[in-house]
Amino acid sequence: MLDGLADLTGGITESIAIRADGPACGRLLHKLLDMTSILTCVVQPPNQVRAHAEKLVNGIQIGINYRLCSMERIETFTGEEIQLVRLKNPSENSSEYIGPWCLDSPEWSEVPPLEMERIQKKLQEGEIWMPFAEFVKTFTHLEVVHLDSDTSRDEPSLRNKNTWQMRLYQGNWQKGVSAGGCRNNPETFHINPQLHLLLSEMEEVVVSLNQHSIMEPKVIGFTAYSLPKGSGESIGKSFFKKNKSLFNSQYTNSRQVSYRCQLEQGGYLIMPTTFEPGQESGFTLRVYSSKPLKLKLLDTIPLLLKSAIVKAPPLLDGKSFSQYEAVFLQLADEHRAVNAFELQELLDACLPNDYIKSCASIEVCRQIVLTFESSNTGRLKFNDFKDLMCSLKSWQTAFKNHTKEKTGILKAERLRDALLEVGFQLSSDVLATLILRYMRKDGTLRFGDFVSAILHLTVSFNIFEAKDPLQNGSIKMNLAEWLKSSLTC
């Protein structure tokens, strides 16, 4: 029912258990009736297999949604105030309800004629009055659709209501980039999309997460945290290990998950997730409030924190490279330089084991030559080769630090942190492109893939920095320059 209402109206849905706490329930109903929300109430059977046609003693059908239209107070001859709820029966049969204050019930004889005329004028075909006390005892759940200013225009009954303020974010969970799973996965939870919610004053909000996987729905939900002031970029892993969540939605494979809560003025972090890491799907997260609010994605600005190329020390012990120099000179030309094919032979002879040798493919060797030599000759000199070997040692250390489960295999979810250790701070969009280029079918990268990604990024940053000497953060290129740069990467 709720999914159908959401599809039909374009709003978000919320299922609220009707509490025995009458005053609190009444306040909530009054607030919702003042907003652009469509309210229905239903008696949910204990087991969902009971027939829809089954009725309660007062005639209300089980499993049928009744539209909640309004709440009114009526005064009897004795001065007693009775609160009534106006309901619309979807079957258009108002005679089905036979409880207190039903049509022609003796309770109406206690009401002055003018008061009765006033209240009955509001009743339309198929509608009934029910006392609020009976309403709370009868129905188990409110099923509500909240509409914003755009989606509520076509509903005549909502035209004079207060409009919900709504902010949304549409994104996706991508394996290795933003599909970190729920908080049960502390090593990857932080890579999920991080949404910054800012409230200017204390307010009750409704957060709704809708998944786009219809044929194979995932188990989805979201977690929220109080966010320190001044947070403008994505939050790291350590924050989630030190801080408790403010609230958690339920996790379910429903199309939509909603959560209502009262929040103080300030900033909050909302993390929409799948339950298991690595599951891919699109999603839409919406936040509704009666007061103004802001919602934005927290992301990292791409930045080169340090050079990924490690220069060989000038006074290095001669023994460190003497074993390589002889092999290098055997393959080198008269200018003591090697091309990509000769470099492949050289690395195959010099690198210690198979997992390190995975970076000795001809494709990676071509990248190495383009990255380390600056004369456009397509050949690498011995000094460049020494820098390469020092860099490979440094990159191997970073790779090992993030492959603790199985040597030589890097989970895609850890690529961002591994590249950060090398010196690259990347946005989610850039990381997504790298994952598409280098991730293998099993969701991992080998050392050769890691090296290739580092070389790719190094050349990209070098090209940009060469064109932006004043560090303005933007460059201009003509077509020839663009083609050369893109092909070099």
N, C-alpha and C positions, 0 to 999 in steps of 0.2 A: 504493500500500500504506500509506504513512505517513498520508495524509489520511484513509483509511478507518479506521485505528487510532485516530486522534485523534477522529473523529466517534463511533466506537463506545464509547470509554472516557471521553471528556471530558478527557483529559490533553493534554500537549504532546509533540511528537515531536522526535526528534533523530537525524540520520544521522551516524555517526562512522566515518571510515576506519580500518580495523584496521591498525595500524602494525607494521612488522617489529621494532620495539623491544619485545621480549617482556616484560621487567619492567614497563615503563610501562603496557603494555596489560593485563597481569595485575592491576596495582594498580587501574586504572580498573574492570575487570570486578568485582573483589572489592567495591569501593565501591558500584557500581550494584546488585549482587546483594543488598547489605545494605539497600537503599532500596526504597521502593514504586515500583519501575520494572519494566516488562515488557521483557525483552531478547530480541531476535531477531537472527539473523545470516544473511547472504545472500551469495551469490557473484553480483556484478553483472557481466554480460557486457560486454566492451569496446564492442560495439554492441548497442543495446537491441532489435534485431529478431530475435535468436537465440531459438529455441524454448525454452519453459520445460522441456520434457521432456529436454533435453540434459543429460548428466551428465559429471562429472569422472572421472578414472581411479579414484578411491576410492569412487565411487558417489554422491557428493553431487550433488544436482540444481542446475543453474544457474538463478538467478532465483527460487528458492523460499526463503521465510523459515523457518528452523528456530528454535524456541524454545530459548533458553539458560536452563537451569534452575538449575545449580549448578556449583561447582568443588570438586574433592576431591583430596587427596593420598593416594597409595597407596604402600606400601613393599614392595619385592621381597625375595626370600630373601637377596640380597647386601647389603641395607640401602639400596639406591638408592631415592630418592623420585621418583615420577612424578606429575606434576600432570595430572589428567583433567578434561575438561569434559563435563558431562551435557547432551545435546541431545535435543529432541523433534522427531521427523519429523512434519510435518503430515499426511503420507499414512498414518501409523500403521504404517509398514513398517520395522521396525528392521533387517531383513536387507539393506536397500539399501546401507548403508555397509560397505565391504570393506577399509578401511584398517587401520592399526595399532590394536590394542586393540578391534577389532570383536568381535561375538559369535563365540565359538569360535576366536578367533585364538590363535596359539601364545604370545603375550605373557602370557596369563593363567596359563600353567604356571609362570611365574617368581614367582607371588604365593602366599604362605602361605594355606592353606584358610580360616582365620578372617578374614584380611584380605579375601580374595575374597568371603566370605559377607557381610561388613559392607558392602562397596561395592556388591554386586549387589542387596542388599535395597532400596537406594534407587532402583533402576531400575524404572520402570513401563512399561506397554505402549507401544510406539512410540518408546521412548527408547534412546539409544545413548551409549556412552562414547567419547570421542576425546581423545587426548593433546593438551595445550595447544600443543605445538610444531606438530602437524599442523593444529590449529585455526587458528593464525596464518597458516600457509601456504595453507590452503584457502579461508577466507572473506575477502572484501574489505571488507565493511562491517557494522557494528552498526546496527540500526534499533531505537531505544528509544522507549518511551512512558513518560513520567514522570507519576505520579498523586499528588495531594495527599491529605490525610486524608479528604476527602469523596468523591473519585472512586475511591479504592482500596478502599472498604468492601465492594464487591460481588465482589472478586476474592479467592477463598479462599487462593491461594498467596502473597498479600501481607500476610496478617493479622498476622504476627509481625515484620514488617520495620520499619525506621526510616522515619518519615514525612517527606516533603519539606515544608519551609516554603515557602509560596507567597503571593505578593502579585500582584495584577493591577490593571490600569487599562483600562477600556473607554472609547473615545473615537471621534472621527471626524476625518477630514481634510475641511475645508470650504473651498471656494474663497474666497480673500480673507481668511480668518481663520486657518486652521491647515493649509493645504495648500501648504507652501513648497518641496517637492521636496528632493532630496538635496543634499549639500554642494557639488555643482557649481554651485549657484545661490546665491551668497553674498549677494545682495540680499534674498532671501526665505527662506533656510534657517532663520533665527531664529524665524519665525512658527509652525513646527511645534510640536506638543505637546511640552512639556519635562517630563520625569519625573525626580524626585529619588530616587535609590536610596541608602539609608543602611545600611551594614554595621557591626555592632558589633565584628567581628573578621575576620581574613583568612579568605577562604573561596572555594571554587570555585562559581560560579553558572552557571545556564543561563537565558539570556534568550530568550524566544520571542515572535514577533510573528505574529498571525493576522489575515488580512484577511477582511472580511465580503462582499466582492464575489466571487460564485461564477460568475455567468454571464459577466461581463467582468472577469476578474482584472487587477489593476494590478501593476506591478513595484514591489515593496516591500522594505524593509530598515530598518536602524537604525544609528545612530552613537552612541558614548559618549565622554564627557569626564570627566576628574577635575574635581570641583567644589570651589571654595574654601569654607572654613568660613563659616558665617553666611549662606549664600545662601538666601533665603526667597521671593524673587519671581523672575519670569521673567527670563532672561538676554538682554541686548541684542545687537544685530548685531555690535558691535565685539569682543565676547568670542570669537566664532567666527572672526573674521579674524585674531586674535592667537594663538589656542591650537590646537594640533594635537589631533586626535582620539586617544582612547586605543585604541579598536578600532572596526572596522566589520564588520557582517555582510555576507554576500553579498546582492546585489539580484537578485530573481527574481520571476516571476509565480506562484510556488507559493502555495497557500493559507497556508502557514506557513513562517516563516524562523526558525531557531534558531542560537544561538551560545553556546559554552561557554568560560569564561575564569576565571582565578584573579585575585581582586581583594584588595587590601589593605584594612584597616579604614579607613573614611572615607565620604565622600559622592561620588556619581557622577551625572552627567547623561546620561540616555538619551533620544535623539530618534528616535522612529519616524516614517518618512517614506515617501512614494511617490517613485519615481525622478524623475518629471517634476512640476514645480509645477502647481497648479491642478486636480489630479485628486482626485475626491471618493470617499470610501468610509468605512465604519466599520471599526474595528479593535479587537483586544484584545491588550494586551502583558502577559505574565506573566514573573515572575522566580522561579526555583526555587533553593533553597539548603537545605543540611542544618542551617544555623544561622539564628537569628532575623534578620529584615531588615525594613526599612520602605520603602514606595514611595508617593510622593504627587506630585500635579501641581503644578508651579510656575506660578503665575498672578499677575497684577497686580491690586492692590486698586484699584477705581475711585476716582479722586481728581481734584478740580479744582485744578490747579497754579497757575493764574492766570486772571483773568477773560478770557473770549474777546472781550468787548465792549471796544473801544478808544474811550475818551472823546476827543472833539475838544478840543484845547487851548483854554483860554479866551481867550488873546491871539493867536489864529490870524490870519494875514494876511487882511485882508478880501477880497482878490482870490480867495483859494482857494475861497470858497463863494458869492461874489457872482453868479457865472454860474449857480449852481443856485437861488439864492434867488428870482430873478425867475420862473423856471419854477414853483418851489414855490408862490409866492403866487398865480400864475395858477390853479392847481388847488385851492388851499386854500379852506376855508370861512371864515366870519367870525371864527372862533377861531384862524385861522392853523394849521389842522391838516388832514391828508389821511387818507382811508381806504385800504383795501387796493387798490381799483380805481384810485384816483387815484395811489397810490404806484407802481402798475405803469406808468402813463403817464409818471410822473416819471422812473423808472429807465430806461425805454426811451429817453427823451430825453437823459438825462445820462450813461449808461454808454458807454464808448468803442467796444467791439467786440462781435461776436456771442458770443464765448465767455464774456465777462463778463456779457453780457445774458441768458445762460441762467439767471441767478438772478432774472430779472424775471417769472417765471411768476406767475399769480394765487395758486397754492398757496404759493409761497415768500413772496410779499408778505403774505399772511395771517399766515404764521409770523412775519415781521418785525414786524408790528404787535403781535402777541401778546407778542413778546419785548421790544420796546423801550419800549412804553407801559405805564404802571403804573396808570392811572386807570380802566381797564375801559371806556373810551369807544369803543374800536375805531378810534381816530384817532391819527395820529403828528404831533407838533409839529416845528418846524424844528430845534430843538436835538437832538431824537432823530434826525432825518434826518442831521445832521452827524456824530453818533456812528456812524450806520450807514455812511456813506461812508468814514470813517476805518477802521472795522472791516473793510469790504469790501477796502480796500487792503491791510490786514494779512493777511487770509485769502487774498488773491490771491498774496501773496508766499510764504506757506506752501504753497499749492497748486502754485506754479511750482517750488518746491524739490524736489518729489517727482514732477514730470512732465517729467523731462529728456529722455525718448525722443521724446515727441510732445506739443507744446503743447496744452493744453486737455483732455487725457485723463489721468486718474489711474487707475493699475492698482489693483484692489481690495486687492491684497496690501500696498499702501503707505498705505492709509487710516489704519491705527493710528498710524504714524509721523507722518503729516501732522496728525492730530488732536492728537497729543502736542505738536507744535510750537505749535499754537494754544493749548494749555493743558489738554487732557483726557487723563488717564491712565485707560485702560479695561481691564477684564477681557475675557477671550475670549468669555464669554457675552454681554456687552453689545455687543461688536464684532460678534458673529454676528448679533444682531438688527438692527443698523444695516446690515450687508451685505445681509441679506434684504430690507430696506426700500429701499435706495438703489442697489444694484449693478444695472447693466444687463445685457442678454443676453450682450454680448461680454466681461463680466468687468471693466468699467471704470465710473468715475464721471465726470460732467462737473462744471464749477464750480458749477452750480446745485444739483446733488446734494450736493456738499461743503458749500455754504452751508446747505442745508436740514438736514443732519446736525448742523452746529454749532448752529443755532438750536434744534433738537430737544433737544440735550444741555444747552444753556444754560438753557432753561426747566425741564428736569428737575432740574438741580442747584439752580436758584433756588428751586423749590418745596420741595425737601428741606431746604435750608438755612434757609428761612423757618420751617419746622416743627420745626427742630432747633437752636434758638438756643444751647444749651449744648454742641453738637457731640458728642452721645452716640453718634451713628452709627445711631440708630433713631428712627422717628417713629410716631405713632398718628394714624389718620384715621377719620372716620365715612364712611358711604357717600356722602353729598352732597359732602364734601370730595374724596373719591377720584374721583368722577365728574368734578368740575370740573377737578381736576388732570390726569387722564388725557386729557380732551378738550382741555385747553390745550396739552398736548404734541403 
